[in-house]
Amino acid sequence: MSSFGFTFLSRKALGQAEQMMFGGAAGVRDEVGFLIVHQRYADHFFPGTSVLHTRLRYALLIPWLYQSLRTKRPVPKDFGQAFSDLEHELTGRLKYIDGVGGEKDGVIGGEVFPRVISQPPAYVYWTALAKWGLISARPDGRPWSRPDMAKLLAASGKRALHDDDGKPFETVAWPISGLIDAPGDWDGGGKLTLDLLPPEQIYLATKLRAVRSPTDPGEPSLLSKLVGKPLGEADHCWDSEILALAGKEAAMLKRAGQAAALSAIGRAIYAAQVETLKETRDKRPQPNLHRAALKDAVEQWGWLAARLDMDLFLAEIGHLPPAVEGVLKETSAWVRANSKDPMPLLDVYARAEVSRKDDRARLASNQFGVDRRMEWQGERHGRAEPLHYRWGNVKRLLRDLEAVA
């Protein structure tokens, strides 16, 4: 925890946020490792994005806050707390008030304002600011951290300050440069909007179109290719209208769709296994809810999942924990064999769940497994859906740039 007053959350915390949002409103959690596939494809196709993102203007609002703090007079004694105060004030200026204005939706922390939130806008968008070129890299090429940004602000005439690695700050260029000017009402106290002004649209479109593929810096990312394009009503990022825009990314995007379909079936298999064990092993009668849902999932997604080339998929997705790789391989073989019974896959699924959750695993054969199944309520375990790769968030961000030349 920094002494500068920010709430600094770890990559683990961000992963937990992704985990919580993974299944959407249905409440499906990542039990056996499909979230790894979700994160890797999402990071590849849509660099810098997060399941916590709402509107694109935050990518300007946060740098504007830093610029305001940098020029603030008198100079704050505690830059971290001063930034937190500005960020909190921003939420209040964005939040809708009847008869006054503001945004009814998309305001981070708006639902609980004036309470302070643990994941404020700068935390939510920090990776995006670096990936999208709104905050330049450190002299050593690494991205700036938020603690170091606070120290940079405080470093005026204080050369004894050190960065996160314990190294003293030297004279470095302020990492926010070339930023479009804030609107004229920025320094007032009136309501603000999340809608982009036309010059802001052009500025951010230019930034996003420059985002490169993480694996091939010579190629634009899929995110960059979609800027300004009509996304229509594409429910998934692998739908035909998006594939038509993907260029060299199309083959990988197709595989991502096939892997997403496989994950939907895998998640349905998991729920059906828990339901079966609770009924047969624990002697607790269960409705045929998830076993029936598995049949539906196979009918809906089996044709697409069966097309996944497992060798190509594993080569491009990178190293996976052996237990997770085993689940993916065995589930693919199960789908291709037109199998119906999920229980032959119990051992491989149980190994994967135990490796990830230890004594919280529902498929475990010990007393811990019995206890976790006793707590499990099938009607509250959401319906299995394919991986979304943050598409809903990405589509919402890009709609702020639709029709930008």
FILOVO-745673 format. One line per 10 residues: number of its first residue (from 0); for each residue x, y, z of C-alpha. Coordinates in pm, whole numbers. Example, Ala and Ser with C-alpha at 12.3 -4.5 7.8 and 13.67 -1.06 7.14 Angstrom:
<nodes>
0	1230:-450:780 | 1367:-106:714
</nodes>
This chain:
<nodes>
0	0:0:0 | 145:335:-103 | 189:613:145 | 44:851:-112 | -315:769:-38 | -419:567:-344 | -586:229:-320 | -339:12:-512 | -482:-322:-613 | -270:-608:-740
10	-291:-805:-1064 | -447:-1078:-849 | -722:-836:-752 | -779:-751:-1116 | -799:-1121:-1196 | -1056:-1162:-921 | -1259:-880:-1072 | -1243:-1054:-1410 | -1345:-1377:-1238 | -1646:-1210:-1080
20	-1755:-1064:-1414 | -1665:-1381:-1609 | -2012:-1528:-1614 | -2201:-1202:-1625 | -2529:-1176:-1445 | -2573:-1552:-1452 | -2316:-1591:-1177 | -2120:-1871:-1344 | -1769:-1885:-1200 | -1450:-2026:-1346
30	-1425:-2363:-1177 | -1176:-2555:-1391 | -966:-2295:-1575 | -1153:-2158:-1875 | -1086:-1804:-1752 | -722:-1844:-1860 | -833:-1888:-2221 | -1071:-1594:-2187 | -803:-1358:-2058 | -537:-1454:-2311
40	-756:-1417:-2617 | -914:-1098:-2482 | -573:-944:-2409 | -458:-1036:-2760 | -754:-905:-2955 | -840:-608:-2733 | -520:-483:-2561 | -574:-269:-2254 | -940:-355:-2209 | -1106:-476:-1891
50	-1440:-617:-1785 | -1466:-313:-1559 | -1456:-62:-1845 | -1769:140:-1916 | -1717:444:-2142 | -1424:561:-2349 | -1409:918:-2218 | -1253:791:-1896 | -934:750:-2103 | -927:1131:-2119
60	-1079:1216:-1783 | -803:1042:-1588 | -510:1213:-1767 | -694:1544:-1730 | -707:1483:-1356 | -331:1432:-1351 | -276:1747:-1555 | -500:1945:-1321 | -312:1818:-1019 | 24:1896:-1177
70	-68:2262:-1223 | -260:2297:-898 | -160:2588:-676 | -83:2588:-395 | 103:2261:-440 | -71:1979:-248 | 116:1834:48 | -14:1484:-31 | -49:1425:-405 | -201:1081:-360
80	-482:1209:-142 | -527:1511:-366 | -571:1284:-667 | -818:1064:-480 | -1015:1375:-388 | -1026:1491:-751 | -1129:1144:-865 | -1408:1135:-607 | -1522:1482:-713 | -1526:1364:-1075
90	-1765:1081:-984 | -1999:1333:-825 | -1987:1556:-1131 | -2071:1263:-1358 | -2343:1104:-1145 | -2697:1183:-1257 | -2908:1408:-1038 | -3270:1462:-1132 | -3323:1813:-1262 | -2950:1886:-1273
100	-2808:1637:-1521 | -2525:1388:-1537 | -2501:1028:-1652 | -2754:765:-1549 | -2528:479:-1652 | -2158:404:-1688 | -2030:616:-1398 | -1772:414:-1205 | -1871:433:-840 | -2189:622:-923
110	-2421:372:-759 | -2255:407:-419 | -2145:772:-432 | -2052:947:-204 | -1895:633:-57 | -1536:572:-167 | -1486:268:-392 | -1198:19:-395 | -1170:17:-776 | -1174:384:-882
120	-1147:496:-1245 | -768:532:-1251 | -732:172:-1131 | -986:46:-1383 | -833:223:-1684 | -464:224:-1591 | -355:-56:-1823 | -555:101:-2105 | -382:437:-2063 | -45:269:-2112
130	-149:30:-2389 | -330:304:-2582 | -46:553:-2561 | -202:813:-2334 | 73:769:-2076 | 420:706:-2217 | 661:445:-2083 | 937:496:-1829 | 1291:557:-1958 | 1362:184:-1913
140	1063:96:-2132 | 839:-29:-1854 | 500:130:-1790 | 463:383:-1512 | 284:263:-1203 | 29:478:-1024 | 253:502:-715 | 535:632:-933 | 304:885:-1098 | 217:1017:-754
150	587:1038:-671 | 657:1217:-998 | 400:1476:-903 | 563:1518:-564 | 920:1511:-696 | 946:1885:-762 | 1269:1975:-587 | 1273:1649:-390 | 1540:1433:-546 | 1542:1193:-253
160	1221:1030:-375 | 1254:677:-511 | 1052:465:-751 | 889:126:-684 | 1225:-49:-731 | 1394:172:-473 | 1587:367:-737 | 1605:745:-707 | 1402:951:-951 | 1612:1141:-1201
170	1489:1422:-1418 | 1239:1257:-1652 | 986:1393:-1894 | 631:1412:-1767 | 473:1098:-1920 | 150:1268:-2031 | 217:1478:-2341 | 25:1580:-2649 | -302:1535:-2464 | -606:1705:-2609
180	-722:2000:-2401 | -993:1947:-2144 | -1328:2113:-2221 | -1390:2469:-2111 | -1609:2366:-1818 | -1349:2124:-1679 | -1230:2351:-1400 | -1579:2439:-1284 | -1801:2242:-1054 | -2087:2169:-1291
190	-2206:1840:-1432 | -1992:1649:-1682 | -2086:1392:-1944 | -1927:1070:-2068 | -2011:1159:-2428 | -1707:1248:-2636 | -1689:1581:-2813 | -1597:1552:-3186 | -1231:1657:-3137 | -1203:1406:-2853
200	-1342:1133:-3078 | -1081:1207:-3342 | -802:1213:-3084 | -898:881:-2925 | -967:719:-3262 | -611:807:-3363 | -476:658:-3040 | -674:334:-3067 | -594:288:-3436 | -227:287:-3338
210	-265:-6:-3093 | -61:-296:-3230 | -99:-671:-3203 | 74:-795:-2886 | 234:-1082:-3077 | 321:-894:-3397 | 401:-525:-3351 | 400:-487:-3728 | 29:-562:-3739 | -263:-360:-3604
220	-465:-518:-3326 | -822:-627:-3383 | -925:-344:-3152 | -764:-91:-3383 | -933:-239:-3690 | -1278:-195:-3538 | -1243:177:-3461 | -1510:376:-3642 | -1665:66:-3797 | -2035:-19:-3763
230	-2047:-314:-3527 | -2414:-381:-3591 | -2573:-623:-3354 | -2281:-865:-3331 | -2345:-1073:-3020 | -1996:-1223:-3024 | -1661:-1095:-3140 | -1630:-1397:-3370 | -1955:-1323:-3557 | -1929:-1294:-3935
240	-1940:-912:-3950 | -1643:-891:-3713 | -1452:-1169:-3890 | -1489:-968:-4212 | -1297:-682:-4048 | -1034:-896:-3875 | -788:-938:-4162 | -495:-1158:-4059 | -657:-1207:-3719 | -958:-1386:-3870
250	-824:-1742:-3836 | -730:-1690:-3471 | -1061:-1517:-3405 | -1247:-1818:-3547 | -1053:-2046:-3315 | -1133:-1817:-3025 | -1501:-1859:-3109 | -1462:-2236:-3124 | -1280:-2234:-2789 | -1557:-2017:-2645
260	-1814:-2274:-2759 | -1607:-2554:-2607 | -1596:-2363:-2279 | -1974:-2329:-2275 | -2005:-2705:-2302 | -1731:-2753:-2043 | -1904:-2528:-1795 | -2228:-2717:-1854 | -2044:-3047:-1801 | -1912:-2922:-1468
270	-2255:-2822:-1340 | -2407:-3151:-1457 | -2134:-3343:-1274 | -2196:-3157:-948 | -2570:-3215:-982 | -2515:-3586:-1049 | -2274:-3633:-757 | -2506:-3456:-517 | -2787:-3691:-618 | -2602:-4023:-652
280	-2311:-3997:-409 | -2460:-3765:-148 | -2815:-3907:-175 | -2971:-3563:-216 | -3244:-3573:-484 | -3186:-3307:-751 | -3397:-3163:-1030 | -3268:-3248:-1375 | -3175:-2884:-1427 | -2809:-2888:-1530
290	-2811:-3229:-1693 | -3085:-3102:-1921 | -2893:-2777:-1971 | -2589:-2979:-2082 | -2795:-3136:-2358 | -2907:-2790:-2466 | -2550:-2658:-2460 | -2428:-2942:-2679 | -2710:-2884:-2926 | -2638:-2511:-2938
300	-2259:-2507:-2933 | -2138:-2858:-3016 | -2110:-2800:-3391 | -1880:-2501:-3337 | -1676:-2658:-3057 | -1612:-2969:-3269 | -1430:-2755:-3528 | -1155:-2646:-3288 | -811:-2763:-3401 | -665:-2843:-3062
310	-301:-2839:-3177 | -329:-2493:-3334 | -526:-2368:-3036 | -269:-2487:-2781 | 16:-2346:-2989 | -130:-1996:-2996 | -281:-1980:-2646 | 51:-2052:-2475 | 138:-2271:-2178 | -155:-2389:-1970
320	-153:-2568:-1635 | -151:-2942:-1718 | -483:-3002:-1543 | -651:-2724:-1743 | -502:-2849:-2069 | -634:-3194:-1982 | -987:-3059:-1937 | -976:-2884:-2275 | -841:-3188:-2460 | -1080:-3436:-2299
330	-1380:-3208:-2347 | -1293:-3163:-2714 | -1267:-3539:-2761 | -1598:-3585:-2575 | -1773:-3340:-2808 | -1624:-3492:-3123 | -1737:-3838:-3009 | -2097:-3713:-2971 | -2095:-3824:-2609 | -2388:-3753:-2379
340	-2281:-3867:-2031 | -2059:-3614:-1848 | -1943:-3856:-1578 | -1659:-4025:-1774 | -1493:-3681:-1758 | -1528:-3659:-1380 | -1167:-3743:-1295 | -1013:-3487:-1530 | -1256:-3216:-1419 | -1204:-3299:-1052
350	-825:-3279:-1091 | -853:-2939:-1254 | -1091:-2803:-992 | -888:-2936:-699 | -569:-2793:-850 | -732:-2449:-858 | -957:-2452:-550 | -812:-2717:-318 | -1060:-2788:-36 | -1323:-2563:-198
360	-1362:-2802:-492 | -1713:-2942:-530 | -1602:-3238:-739 | -1354:-3363:-478 | -1413:-3718:-354 | -1336:-3633:10 | -1548:-3478:284 | -1459:-3129:162 | -1630:-3213:-167 | -1938:-3340:17
370	-1954:-3020:221 | -1916:-2795:-84 | -2189:-2984:-270 | -2419:-2950:30 | -2377:-2573:1 | -2432:-2577:-375 | -2777:-2478:-500 | -2834:-2582:-858 | -3106:-2328:-925 | -2864:-2049:-833
380	-2578:-2179:-1048 | -2606:-1980:-1370 | -2657:-2124:-1714 | -2333:-2199:-1898 | -2245:-1947:-2168 | -1947:-1919:-2403 | -1646:-1704:-2323 | -1718:-1343:-2418 | -1362:-1204:-2438 | -1493:-872:-2293
390	-1689:-814:-2613 | -1973:-634:-2440 | -1728:-387:-2284 | -1533:-345:-2607 | -1845:-286:-2811 | -1964:-22:-2567 | -1628:156:-2579 | -1615:150:-2957 | -1969:279:-2996 | -1834:608:-2863
400	-1626:622:-3184 | -1875:495:-3440 | -1856:674:-3775 | -1534:859:-3684 | -1344:917:-4006
</nodes>
